[in-house]
Amino acid sequence: MTGRVEVTGALFVDLGHQLKDGTWARPPRARYECLRCHTREGPVTGAVQVAGFVATARTDHRANCPANVQGAQAA
């Protein structure tokens, strides 16, 4: 592998625990943490909300991150 890899954020997803009757013993939840500006977004709870958050959290934060020069220029 060539080049340098830098981890700039972490997306935490708990898939929850759904019972056989369809109710949630522990609903799904997610949060995003930026390792550059130390912002935390979320947590969001619920299957639909988590799916939407996971699909957009990284991209949405990157566009507005104060520690990201590219994000600051794009905004």
N, C-alpha and C positions, 0 to 999 in steps of 0.2 A: 504494500500500500504506500502510495506516495502522498506527499502533502500533509497538511496539519488538519486535524479534526477538532473542532471546538464546539462543546455543548453549551448552548445559550439559553435553553429553557427546558422545563420538565412538565409533562402533561400526566397527571395522576388520574386514573379511572378505576373506580370500584364498580364492578358489574352488578353488585347487589345480590340478593338472594330472593328468588321468586318461588312461592309455594305452589303446590300442585293445583290449588284452586284458583290460581291467577293473581292472588294478592301478594304484596311484597312484605317479607319479613324484614328486609333491609333494602330500601330502594337504591337504584344506581345513582352514582354521584361522580362529579369530576371537578378538577381545578387545574389551573395553569400557573406556573411560577416562572418568572423571567429571572435568570441568573445574572443578567447584566444590570438591570435597574431595581431588582428585588421586589417587583410588583407581583401581587397574587391576584388572580382573577378567578372568580367563583367563590365558593363551590356552587355548582348547580345540582339540582336533585330531580330525578324522574327520568324515565327512559327517553322520552321525546326531547326533553331539554338537554340531556347529556349528549344525545346524538348530534343535535345542532351545535352545541358548544364545542365538541370534539372536532367537528368539521371545520370550524372557523377560528378557534381561539388563538392558535399560533399565528396565523396570517393577520388577523385583526390586531393583535398586540404588536406584531413586528412593524406594522404601518404607523403606530403611534408611540413606540418605545422611545423615551427620551435618551436612552443610552445608545441607540442605534442611529448612526449617522445617516444611513440610507433611509431609515424610517422617518427621520426628521426632515430630510429633503423631499421625500415623497408626500408628506402631509401638507 
